Structure formats: structure tokens, C-alpha cells
Amino acid sequence: MKAPEPYTTPESYAGARVTVMGLGVHGGGASAARFLAREGAEVTVTDLRDETELAASLDSIASLPIRFVLGRHEEADFAEADIVIKNPAVPRSSRYLALARRIETDISIFLSRTSSPIVAITGTKGKSSTSSAAHHILSQTIGNTFLGGNITRSPLEFVDELTEESTVVLELSSFQLGDLRLTGAGIGALRPRVAVITSIFRDHLDYYDSMDDYVADKRLIYAAQQNTDWTVARDDSWGRLFLRETPARGAVASDARLDPAEAGAVAGAWLDGAVGLARVPGSRDGGSGSAGGVPNAGGAAAGAAPEVVVPERLLVPGIHMRRNLVAAGLVCRLLGVEADAIRDAAAAYPGIEHRLELVREHGGVWYYNDSAATIPEATLEAVSSFEAPVHLIAGGTDKNIDFSLFSQIAARVAGLYLLDGNATGPILETITTDDGPGAPRSRGLRPHGPFASLDDAVSAAAGAAREGEVVILSPGCASFGMFQNEFDRGRRFRDIVQALG
């Protein structure tokens, strides 16, 4: 496919004084520091955390000529810097950012250095799996495809490997999208060939003032698109709003058979039972054809014959994983990949770590790591993915979200094992009733815990589970306090389960 023109002429950072604010543990800060140091910039890394908490990130850049200011910030590092690189976790209201002459992010620097076609994916739930699945299918079909962004790999790690024939899949959080408004080129630097917004739910309301503010950052993913690009959205109230608003052509992903035009789209994909179908203008029925590998919008979507892009048999469990593959299959079809090739690649998609990831079978019990489920909606889908009895390890940190779904979650599981954290109280209030004197009584089951450690929770769940049953870590909460992040939580769970004797 033909690549778009570069957004800007690549900038030289040689000799520039650069402060990386927030080294972090996801890799973005370290990748930016490494990239800029190798470009010849004078790099300072500053983070409020200390050497112990940042050990892994520090080790990855220890050999480079970088100055470190840890456990504190110094105003001079911001006021005197030519560029400040903002980590997504840093609040935009930070007084130190207000001192900066210029703010950039690893994403904005990457966008200034590439002319490769981009598939950009955001949303509350499903964005990582959809990104991973799209990358898998494209890698298996057209090849030369790269995956980065919020999925824990900065695109600066592979920017020098890109060619005009490369395709880049970027998972972008609301923080990463909103931060682009602070940068030199602004949100206009991001013009995806295909933009995807997966399901939207209440989240991160400990950071945003309102749901509208949160969604406003998500909507930036299509702000700079043109009418030759595509926006893919869900067939729900949010998705239909996005499809009305986007300047690009609309494509809809649904759980049920639909005419895309009913959702304000010219293309679409949906589940028909266990099979995923896609209808795209210019497909094999002899419609409008394609240009540069991307189908044109000429002709009605209804004139295209539906094609199977997701087969009945998959390696990954759960209706939500099938839903993510439908969206990924639609993305690849919009990029001109043949439906048969998409279907075959989707059948071999292995899933992604921390998202209903099978850890092992031990003593007839199956253990799954779903640590990336940081909202109750994701946990409900996880426990609904199994016919066998489920022993659920949940709980953690409250992000000012609604825990009422835990009443449905509790009704679906054989055992609930709560981790210690400030979300425990709200969860217990949701799933218990007070029958008068004595302790509250659980609706359907008595929860175990709260446990002060993940080891104790796994031990309790493993002791209660019987052959043929499932133990799953799907917290429905943030991980702060007991863990560095949800990925640290998932790795700890895997280690504990692998050590079960």
C-alpha cells in the first residue's frame, strides 16, 4: 500500500537539552531517553520514584550518557530544558510542566519520524487485544508490521526499522491521545489510515473530572483523519456518535448482524453465532474496487457480500475475544487483505499476555491470568467465558468507578477471593446484604479475604478449586499499592501459579 506523505521533516536533537519527566516502568520513558541520547541530546531523566522502584527501567539505559534525578523534581531541569518529554502518567496540571518551553511525548516524536501507514486503536475495553490481533493478522498476511504504544512497547524502539512498505499498529490510551495536544505538532500529527475505538466504559475518573472529559481524549484519535481514511467504532450509543462525528469513512463492529448503513457506516463486521462476518465496499462481489490496497467508499455497503473473517474455532476463549477479533478482521479487510487470509490468521491468534492468558493446568485445575481487567465490565466478561466453575481473584485499587457489576460477577463464580485495597469496601457493599444482627451475608456466596498478598489469595483459591474448574486473576480494579502496575500483578500471578507443587 502507498504510504502517506511525512507529517514533518525529521528534527535533529543533537545538542538539545532534554528532560524526560517520568521514567516509568512501562518502557516509554526509557525508550525516549535511549532514543534521544543516541541522537546526541543532553538527556536528564527525572522521576519521583527511587532507584529500587525503577530498577528495571534504569538497567535498560544504564550504559548511556544520561543524568538521573530520582526521588524528586528540580525546577531548573524543566525551565532550562529545550524539550520536556512527558510520561502519560504525569498529570497535565503539573506545575513542573508549566515551566517547560516545549513539551513532547514518545508518541509525538515517533509520529514526526514516520510516514508509514498507521492503524491507531483506543477504547476502554478491548483495545490491547484488538491491537494485538490486528498486528498478528497483518504480520501473517502482508508482513512488515510493527506493534507499539500503550501495549508496553514504545514505537521509538522500532522507528529506525520502518520503511515505506511497513504498517504500524498503535494502541493509544486516552492519556497518550490527550497529551498530543500539548506537543509542538499537536493532534494533527496523528492521521491514522484506520482509527478504531473499542467499547467505552467509565474509567480513569480519578484522573478526569468527568466522563465527557475522558471520552473527549478518546475522540482525538480521528480528529485529523480525512475522507479517504476509515474510523471503526462499536454499534452502540458512543460508537454511533463517533461515526457521525468523524471526518473519515465509517465502519461499524457489532455483536449482531446488521446493515452498516443503519449505524451511519459504509462498511461493517458482526458476529453471526460464533462466526465473524465483514461487509466492505469493493470486496470480491465486484463492487467499487480499491486504490492503494484500501477499498474505496464508492457504492453502498449493502452491495457487498458478507465474507467470513473470524472462524468458529479459535485458540482464545471468550465472547469478548471473538468480538475483538471481529474488529481486527474488519481493520485488515479495510486495508485490503483478503478475507480468506484474515480468517486463517485469526484462527491461529494465540492471545495476549495478561488478557485471559492460560498460565498452566495443575491438578486438573486451569489457571488464567487476566490482570489487564482493570474495570468490572472486563471481569464480568472474563468469568462469563467459561462453562466450568470459576474461582475468581479480584479487588485492588478504586479509580472512582462503579462496582455494581460485582453483584452479577459474584452470582457467576464458585468462589471470590478479594485482594486487600480500597476497592474492597465498595465491592463488599455491592455483593452483601445485611440481614440484621451479625455480619453481612453474601448474595450467593461468602467472599474470602481480603488477602494481604497475592500468594495467599492464590493459595486459598487453589485449595478450594476441584478438577475441571478454573482459577482466574481478573481483578476489575487498578493495581496500585500492592503492585507496580497491572503487568507486574500479572507476572506475579504467573510466577506463583508456576511454583504450585
PyMOL commands that set and color helices and strands:
alter all, ss='L'
color gray80, all
select helices_A, chain A and resi 28-38+55-60+75-79+97-99+106-112+127-141+155-157+159-161+174-182+186-189+211-222+237-245+260-263+301-303+319-334+339-347+376-383+406-412+424-431+454-464+486-498
alter helices_A, ss='H'
color red, helices_A
select strands_A, chain A and resi 17-21+42-47+66-70+83-86+103-104+118-122+145-149+167-171+194-197+230-234+249-254+267-272+275-279+290-291+294-295+307-310+357-362+365-369+390-394+415-419+432-433+441-442+448-451+470-473
alter strands_A, ss='S'
color yellow, strands_A
deselect
rebuild
show_as cartoon
